[in-house]
Amino acid sequence: MSIFNENNKAPTEMDMIMSNISDVEEQIYQKIFRLGQLYYEQHKDNAAGDPAYGEIVDIINKLSRNRIGFYKNKLRLEGQMMCENCGAIIPYGSVFCGHCGKRADEKEEGAAVSFLPNTNRCAKCGAELESGSLFCTVCGAKVQ
């Protein structure tokens, strides 16, 4: 919605109020979305923890596994692959990862990989970090 009155190009009081409502509603939506992200990051490994949310967390986990498969197929078509241990993008067919030095096609016990390209993640809990963050908003760890 334009905040300008079409007749005289100056915003009316109603235009300003409607613009303010729209701005605040967008901010609320963004905060609710972020709240959902934080909840999911904290509970993705324990979908049964809260039955009210468990089904949704389980669906998101299944969709994430599908996304990983599609992403790996995309990389394969580009002649690349992802290290199963650290998530680094390496040449397709590599036996060992040039970034972590581990066998690239076998995930070692306890390896945590995000599989999200071009995202900044917390080294302690794996949560996605906002650009320029000094501390993780999920666990509070200092960003390195």
PyMOL commands that place a pseudoatom at each C-alpha (Angstrom):
pseudoatom trace, name=CA, resn=MET, resi=1, chain=A, elem=C, hetatm=0, pos=[0.000, 0.000, 0.000]
pseudoatom trace, name=CA, resn=SER, resi=2, chain=A, elem=C, hetatm=0, pos=[1.339, 3.412, -0.936]
pseudoatom trace, name=CA, resn=ILE, resi=3, chain=A, elem=C, hetatm=0, pos=[1.461, 5.940, 1.885]
pseudoatom trace, name=CA, resn=PHE, resi=4, chain=A, elem=C, hetatm=0, pos=[0.724, 8.748, -0.576]
pseudoatom trace, name=CA, resn=ASN, resi=5, chain=A, elem=C, hetatm=0, pos=[-2.740, 10.038, -1.394]
pseudoatom trace, name=CA, resn=GLU, resi=6, chain=A, elem=C, hetatm=0, pos=[-3.191, 9.773, -5.161]
pseudoatom trace, name=CA, resn=ASN, resi=7, chain=A, elem=C, hetatm=0, pos=[-4.769, 13.260, -5.443]
pseudoatom trace, name=CA, resn=ASN, resi=8, chain=A, elem=C, hetatm=0, pos=[-2.117, 15.438, -3.836]
pseudoatom trace, name=CA, resn=LYS, resi=9, chain=A, elem=C, hetatm=0, pos=[0.802, 13.007, -3.331]
pseudoatom trace, name=CA, resn=ALA, resi=10, chain=A, elem=C, hetatm=0, pos=[1.000, 13.869, 0.392]
pseudoatom trace, name=CA, resn=PRO, resi=11, chain=A, elem=C, hetatm=0, pos=[0.258, 11.065, 2.822]
pseudoatom trace, name=CA, resn=THR, resi=12, chain=A, elem=C, hetatm=0, pos=[-2.967, 11.378, 4.745]
pseudoatom trace, name=CA, resn=GLU, resi=13, chain=A, elem=C, hetatm=0, pos=[-3.220, 10.515, 8.424]
pseudoatom trace, name=CA, resn=MET, resi=14, chain=A, elem=C, hetatm=0, pos=[-5.025, 7.300, 7.437]
pseudoatom trace, name=CA, resn=ASP, resi=15, chain=A, elem=C, hetatm=0, pos=[-2.220, 6.424, 4.991]
pseudoatom trace, name=CA, resn=MET, resi=16, chain=A, elem=C, hetatm=0, pos=[0.369, 6.883, 7.744]
pseudoatom trace, name=CA, resn=ILE, resi=17, chain=A, elem=C, hetatm=0, pos=[-1.620, 4.768, 10.214]
pseudoatom trace, name=CA, resn=MET, resi=18, chain=A, elem=C, hetatm=0, pos=[-2.104, 1.993, 7.661]
pseudoatom trace, name=CA, resn=SER, resi=19, chain=A, elem=C, hetatm=0, pos=[1.608, 2.070, 6.847]
pseudoatom trace, name=CA, resn=ASN, resi=20, chain=A, elem=C, hetatm=0, pos=[2.475, 1.835, 10.557]
pseudoatom trace, name=CA, resn=ILE, resi=21, chain=A, elem=C, hetatm=0, pos=[0.102, -1.122, 10.989]
pseudoatom trace, name=CA, resn=SER, resi=22, chain=A, elem=C, hetatm=0, pos=[1.672, -2.880, 8.022]
pseudoatom trace, name=CA, resn=ASP, resi=23, chain=A, elem=C, hetatm=0, pos=[5.205, -2.264, 9.337]
pseudoatom trace, name=CA, resn=VAL, resi=24, chain=A, elem=C, hetatm=0, pos=[4.380, -3.575, 12.815]
pseudoatom trace, name=CA, resn=GLU, resi=25, chain=A, elem=C, hetatm=0, pos=[2.588, -6.646, 11.428]
pseudoatom trace, name=CA, resn=GLU, resi=26, chain=A, elem=C, hetatm=0, pos=[5.671, -7.463, 9.332]
pseudoatom trace, name=CA, resn=GLN, resi=27, chain=A, elem=C, hetatm=0, pos=[7.911, -7.118, 12.402]
pseudoatom trace, name=CA, resn=ILE, resi=28, chain=A, elem=C, hetatm=0, pos=[5.598, -9.420, 14.382]
pseudoatom trace, name=CA, resn=TYR, resi=29, chain=A, elem=C, hetatm=0, pos=[5.675, -11.993, 11.561]
pseudoatom trace, name=CA, resn=GLN, resi=30, chain=A, elem=C, hetatm=0, pos=[9.484, -11.882, 11.445]
pseudoatom trace, name=CA, resn=LYS, resi=31, chain=A, elem=C, hetatm=0, pos=[9.762, -12.364, 15.230]
pseudoatom trace, name=CA, resn=ILE, resi=32, chain=A, elem=C, hetatm=0, pos=[7.289, -15.275, 15.223]
pseudoatom trace, name=CA, resn=PHE, resi=33, chain=A, elem=C, hetatm=0, pos=[9.244, -16.870, 12.382]
pseudoatom trace, name=CA, resn=ARG, resi=34, chain=A, elem=C, hetatm=0, pos=[12.516, -16.414, 14.305]
pseudoatom trace, name=CA, resn=LEU, resi=35, chain=A, elem=C, hetatm=0, pos=[10.912, -17.862, 17.451]
pseudoatom trace, name=CA, resn=GLY, resi=36, chain=A, elem=C, hetatm=0, pos=[9.918, -20.935, 15.459]
pseudoatom trace, name=CA, resn=GLN, resi=37, chain=A, elem=C, hetatm=0, pos=[13.451, -21.271, 14.107]
pseudoatom trace, name=CA, resn=LEU, resi=38, chain=A, elem=C, hetatm=0, pos=[14.934, -21.082, 17.598]
pseudoatom trace, name=CA, resn=TYR, resi=39, chain=A, elem=C, hetatm=0, pos=[12.448, -23.630, 18.966]
pseudoatom trace, name=CA, resn=TYR, resi=40, chain=A, elem=C, hetatm=0, pos=[13.194, -26.013, 16.113]
pseudoatom trace, name=CA, resn=GLU, resi=41, chain=A, elem=C, hetatm=0, pos=[16.969, -25.692, 16.528]
pseudoatom trace, name=CA, resn=GLN, resi=42, chain=A, elem=C, hetatm=0, pos=[16.647, -26.549, 20.231]
pseudoatom trace, name=CA, resn=HIS, resi=43, chain=A, elem=C, hetatm=0, pos=[14.202, -29.453, 19.759]
pseudoatom trace, name=CA, resn=LYS, resi=44, chain=A, elem=C, hetatm=0, pos=[15.020, -30.992, 16.363]
pseudoatom trace, name=CA, resn=ASP, resi=45, chain=A, elem=C, hetatm=0, pos=[16.759, -33.971, 17.979]
pseudoatom trace, name=CA, resn=ASN, resi=46, chain=A, elem=C, hetatm=0, pos=[13.929, -34.573, 20.462]
pseudoatom trace, name=CA, resn=ALA, resi=47, chain=A, elem=C, hetatm=0, pos=[10.669, -34.381, 18.482]
pseudoatom trace, name=CA, resn=ALA, resi=48, chain=A, elem=C, hetatm=0, pos=[8.825, -36.360, 21.165]
pseudoatom trace, name=CA, resn=GLY, resi=49, chain=A, elem=C, hetatm=0, pos=[9.686, -33.775, 23.834]
pseudoatom trace, name=CA, resn=ASP, resi=50, chain=A, elem=C, hetatm=0, pos=[6.470, -31.767, 23.461]
pseudoatom trace, name=CA, resn=PRO, resi=51, chain=A, elem=C, hetatm=0, pos=[3.523, -33.492, 21.763]
pseudoatom trace, name=CA, resn=ALA, resi=52, chain=A, elem=C, hetatm=0, pos=[2.030, -30.147, 20.688]
pseudoatom trace, name=CA, resn=TYR, resi=53, chain=A, elem=C, hetatm=0, pos=[5.064, -29.468, 18.513]
pseudoatom trace, name=CA, resn=GLY, resi=54, chain=A, elem=C, hetatm=0, pos=[6.521, -32.948, 18.024]
pseudoatom trace, name=CA, resn=GLU, resi=55, chain=A, elem=C, hetatm=0, pos=[4.612, -33.676, 14.821]
pseudoatom trace, name=CA, resn=ILE, resi=56, chain=A, elem=C, hetatm=0, pos=[5.722, -30.413, 13.223]
pseudoatom trace, name=CA, resn=VAL, resi=57, chain=A, elem=C, hetatm=0, pos=[9.347, -30.942, 14.296]
pseudoatom trace, name=CA, resn=ASP, resi=58, chain=A, elem=C, hetatm=0, pos=[9.202, -34.475, 12.852]
pseudoatom trace, name=CA, resn=ILE, resi=59, chain=A, elem=C, hetatm=0, pos=[7.857, -33.173, 9.518]
pseudoatom trace, name=CA, resn=ILE, resi=60, chain=A, elem=C, hetatm=0, pos=[10.580, -30.502, 9.373]
pseudoatom trace, name=CA, resn=ASN, resi=61, chain=A, elem=C, hetatm=0, pos=[13.224, -33.186, 10.063]
pseudoatom trace, name=CA, resn=LYS, resi=62, chain=A, elem=C, hetatm=0, pos=[11.880, -35.312, 7.185]
pseudoatom trace, name=CA, resn=LEU, resi=63, chain=A, elem=C, hetatm=0, pos=[11.815, -32.309, 4.852]
pseudoatom trace, name=CA, resn=SER, resi=64, chain=A, elem=C, hetatm=0, pos=[15.393, -31.465, 5.882]
pseudoatom trace, name=CA, resn=ARG, resi=65, chain=A, elem=C, hetatm=0, pos=[16.540, -34.967, 4.961]
pseudoatom trace, name=CA, resn=ASN, resi=66, chain=A, elem=C, hetatm=0, pos=[14.826, -34.568, 1.569]
pseudoatom trace, name=CA, resn=ARG, resi=67, chain=A, elem=C, hetatm=0, pos=[16.547, -31.219, 1.075]
pseudoatom trace, name=CA, resn=ILE, resi=68, chain=A, elem=C, hetatm=0, pos=[19.908, -32.807, 1.855]
pseudoatom trace, name=CA, resn=GLY, resi=69, chain=A, elem=C, hetatm=0, pos=[19.296, -35.473, -0.773]
pseudoatom trace, name=CA, resn=PHE, resi=70, chain=A, elem=C, hetatm=0, pos=[18.320, -32.906, -3.405]
pseudoatom trace, name=CA, resn=TYR, resi=71, chain=A, elem=C, hetatm=0, pos=[21.314, -30.747, -2.524]
pseudoatom trace, name=CA, resn=LYS, resi=72, chain=A, elem=C, hetatm=0, pos=[23.677, -33.726, -2.827]
pseudoatom trace, name=CA, resn=ASN, resi=73, chain=A, elem=C, hetatm=0, pos=[22.198, -34.518, -6.257]
pseudoatom trace, name=CA, resn=LYS, resi=74, chain=A, elem=C, hetatm=0, pos=[22.732, -30.904, -7.324]
pseudoatom trace, name=CA, resn=LEU, resi=75, chain=A, elem=C, hetatm=0, pos=[26.357, -31.065, -6.204]
pseudoatom trace, name=CA, resn=ARG, resi=76, chain=A, elem=C, hetatm=0, pos=[26.870, -34.366, -8.037]
pseudoatom trace, name=CA, resn=LEU, resi=77, chain=A, elem=C, hetatm=0, pos=[25.627, -32.781, -11.279]
pseudoatom trace, name=CA, resn=GLU, resi=78, chain=A, elem=C, hetatm=0, pos=[28.120, -29.964, -10.706]
pseudoatom trace, name=CA, resn=GLY, resi=79, chain=A, elem=C, hetatm=0, pos=[30.982, -32.451, -10.194]
pseudoatom trace, name=CA, resn=GLN, resi=80, chain=A, elem=C, hetatm=0, pos=[31.141, -31.873, -6.457]
pseudoatom trace, name=CA, resn=MET, resi=81, chain=A, elem=C, hetatm=0, pos=[30.171, -33.614, -3.252]
pseudoatom trace, name=CA, resn=MET, resi=82, chain=A, elem=C, hetatm=0, pos=[29.817, -32.775, 0.405]
pseudoatom trace, name=CA, resn=CYS, resi=83, chain=A, elem=C, hetatm=0, pos=[32.059, -34.203, 3.099]
pseudoatom trace, name=CA, resn=GLU, resi=84, chain=A, elem=C, hetatm=0, pos=[29.863, -36.285, 5.407]
pseudoatom trace, name=CA, resn=ASN, resi=85, chain=A, elem=C, hetatm=0, pos=[31.870, -35.127, 8.435]
pseudoatom trace, name=CA, resn=CYS, resi=86, chain=A, elem=C, hetatm=0, pos=[32.382, -31.384, 8.081]
pseudoatom trace, name=CA, resn=GLY, resi=87, chain=A, elem=C, hetatm=0, pos=[30.034, -30.424, 5.235]
pseudoatom trace, name=CA, resn=ALA, resi=88, chain=A, elem=C, hetatm=0, pos=[32.782, -28.919, 3.066]
pseudoatom trace, name=CA, resn=ILE, resi=89, chain=A, elem=C, hetatm=0, pos=[32.190, -28.938, -0.702]
pseudoatom trace, name=CA, resn=ILE, resi=90, chain=A, elem=C, hetatm=0, pos=[34.887, -31.043, -2.371]
pseudoatom trace, name=CA, resn=PRO, resi=91, chain=A, elem=C, hetatm=0, pos=[35.444, -32.587, -5.835]
pseudoatom trace, name=CA, resn=TYR, resi=92, chain=A, elem=C, hetatm=0, pos=[33.099, -35.482, -6.606]
pseudoatom trace, name=CA, resn=GLY, resi=93, chain=A, elem=C, hetatm=0, pos=[34.653, -38.872, -5.936]
pseudoatom trace, name=CA, resn=SER, resi=94, chain=A, elem=C, hetatm=0, pos=[37.113, -37.615, -3.312]
pseudoatom trace, name=CA, resn=VAL, resi=95, chain=A, elem=C, hetatm=0, pos=[37.980, -40.324, -0.825]
pseudoatom trace, name=CA, resn=PHE, resi=96, chain=A, elem=C, hetatm=0, pos=[39.284, -37.943, 1.833]
pseudoatom trace, name=CA, resn=CYS, resi=97, chain=A, elem=C, hetatm=0, pos=[38.218, -34.391, 2.643]
pseudoatom trace, name=CA, resn=GLY, resi=98, chain=A, elem=C, hetatm=0, pos=[40.793, -31.669, 2.036]
pseudoatom trace, name=CA, resn=HIS, resi=99, chain=A, elem=C, hetatm=0, pos=[39.268, -29.603, 4.867]
pseudoatom trace, name=CA, resn=CYS, resi=100, chain=A, elem=C, hetatm=0, pos=[38.956, -32.023, 7.792]
pseudoatom trace, name=CA, resn=GLY, resi=101, chain=A, elem=C, hetatm=0, pos=[41.160, -34.878, 6.513]
pseudoatom trace, name=CA, resn=LYS, resi=102, chain=A, elem=C, hetatm=0, pos=[38.572, -37.552, 7.295]
pseudoatom trace, name=CA, resn=ARG, resi=103, chain=A, elem=C, hetatm=0, pos=[37.082, -40.100, 4.931]
pseudoatom trace, name=CA, resn=ALA, resi=104, chain=A, elem=C, hetatm=0, pos=[34.615, -37.994, 2.951]
pseudoatom trace, name=CA, resn=ASP, resi=105, chain=A, elem=C, hetatm=0, pos=[31.974, -40.635, 2.209]
pseudoatom trace, name=CA, resn=GLU, resi=106, chain=A, elem=C, hetatm=0, pos=[31.495, -41.986, 5.751]
pseudoatom trace, name=CA, resn=LYS, resi=107, chain=A, elem=C, hetatm=0, pos=[30.143, -39.959, 8.625]
pseudoatom trace, name=CA, resn=GLU, resi=108, chain=A, elem=C, hetatm=0, pos=[32.103, -40.555, 11.798]
pseudoatom trace, name=CA, resn=GLU, resi=109, chain=A, elem=C, hetatm=0, pos=[30.282, -41.027, 15.098]
pseudoatom trace, name=CA, resn=GLY, resi=110, chain=A, elem=C, hetatm=0, pos=[29.333, -37.671, 16.624]
pseudoatom trace, name=CA, resn=ALA, resi=111, chain=A, elem=C, hetatm=0, pos=[30.062, -35.558, 13.533]
pseudoatom trace, name=CA, resn=ALA, resi=112, chain=A, elem=C, hetatm=0, pos=[27.605, -32.668, 13.277]
pseudoatom trace, name=CA, resn=VAL, resi=113, chain=A, elem=C, hetatm=0, pos=[27.059, -31.357, 9.754]
pseudoatom trace, name=CA, resn=SER, resi=114, chain=A, elem=C, hetatm=0, pos=[24.560, -28.628, 8.897]
pseudoatom trace, name=CA, resn=PHE, resi=115, chain=A, elem=C, hetatm=0, pos=[24.290, -29.265, 5.133]
pseudoatom trace, name=CA, resn=LEU, resi=116, chain=A, elem=C, hetatm=0, pos=[23.182, -25.672, 4.676]
pseudoatom trace, name=CA, resn=PRO, resi=117, chain=A, elem=C, hetatm=0, pos=[25.299, -23.939, 2.044]
pseudoatom trace, name=CA, resn=ASN, resi=118, chain=A, elem=C, hetatm=0, pos=[26.640, -20.468, 2.776]
pseudoatom trace, name=CA, resn=THR, resi=119, chain=A, elem=C, hetatm=0, pos=[25.287, -20.275, 6.320]
pseudoatom trace, name=CA, resn=ASN, resi=120, chain=A, elem=C, hetatm=0, pos=[27.156, -19.265, 9.421]
pseudoatom trace, name=CA, resn=ARG, resi=121, chain=A, elem=C, hetatm=0, pos=[26.615, -21.793, 12.235]
pseudoatom trace, name=CA, resn=CYS, resi=122, chain=A, elem=C, hetatm=0, pos=[27.436, -21.883, 15.931]
pseudoatom trace, name=CA, resn=ALA, resi=123, chain=A, elem=C, hetatm=0, pos=[30.395, -24.166, 16.616]
pseudoatom trace, name=CA, resn=LYS, resi=124, chain=A, elem=C, hetatm=0, pos=[28.871, -25.285, 19.933]
pseudoatom trace, name=CA, resn=CYS, resi=125, chain=A, elem=C, hetatm=0, pos=[25.211, -26.050, 19.112]
pseudoatom trace, name=CA, resn=GLY, resi=126, chain=A, elem=C, hetatm=0, pos=[24.982, -25.768, 15.302]
pseudoatom trace, name=CA, resn=ALA, resi=127, chain=A, elem=C, hetatm=0, pos=[22.309, -23.057, 15.307]
pseudoatom trace, name=CA, resn=GLU, resi=128, chain=A, elem=C, hetatm=0, pos=[22.279, -20.637, 12.389]
pseudoatom trace, name=CA, resn=LEU, resi=129, chain=A, elem=C, hetatm=0, pos=[23.919, -17.336, 13.333]
pseudoatom trace, name=CA, resn=GLU, resi=130, chain=A, elem=C, hetatm=0, pos=[22.664, -13.960, 12.236]
pseudoatom trace, name=CA, resn=SER, resi=131, chain=A, elem=C, hetatm=0, pos=[25.115, -11.908, 10.219]
pseudoatom trace, name=CA, resn=GLY, resi=132, chain=A, elem=C, hetatm=0, pos=[27.545, -10.048, 12.470]
pseudoatom trace, name=CA, resn=SER, resi=133, chain=A, elem=C, hetatm=0, pos=[26.566, -11.946, 15.637]
pseudoatom trace, name=CA, resn=LEU, resi=134, chain=A, elem=C, hetatm=0, pos=[29.138, -11.999, 18.408]
pseudoatom trace, name=CA, resn=PHE, resi=135, chain=A, elem=C, hetatm=0, pos=[27.237, -14.611, 20.433]
pseudoatom trace, name=CA, resn=CYS, resi=136, chain=A, elem=C, hetatm=0, pos=[24.873, -17.470, 19.540]
pseudoatom trace, name=CA, resn=THR, resi=137, chain=A, elem=C, hetatm=0, pos=[21.232, -16.586, 20.238]
pseudoatom trace, name=CA, resn=VAL, resi=138, chain=A, elem=C, hetatm=0, pos=[20.430, -20.218, 21.083]
pseudoatom trace, name=CA, resn=CYS, resi=139, chain=A, elem=C, hetatm=0, pos=[23.197, -21.331, 23.463]
pseudoatom trace, name=CA, resn=GLY, resi=140, chain=A, elem=C, hetatm=0, pos=[25.029, -18.060, 24.156]
pseudoatom trace, name=CA, resn=ALA, resi=141, chain=A, elem=C, hetatm=0, pos=[28.417, -19.289, 22.964]
pseudoatom trace, name=CA, resn=LYS, resi=142, chain=A, elem=C, hetatm=0, pos=[30.875, -16.677, 21.725]
pseudoatom trace, name=CA, resn=VAL, resi=143, chain=A, elem=C, hetatm=0, pos=[31.137, -16.692, 17.930]
pseudoatom trace, name=CA, resn=GLN, resi=144, chain=A, elem=C, hetatm=0, pos=[34.683, -17.365, 16.764]
for i in range(1, 144): cmd.bond("trace and resi %d" % i, "trace and resi %d" % (i + 1))
show_as sticks, trace
zoom trace
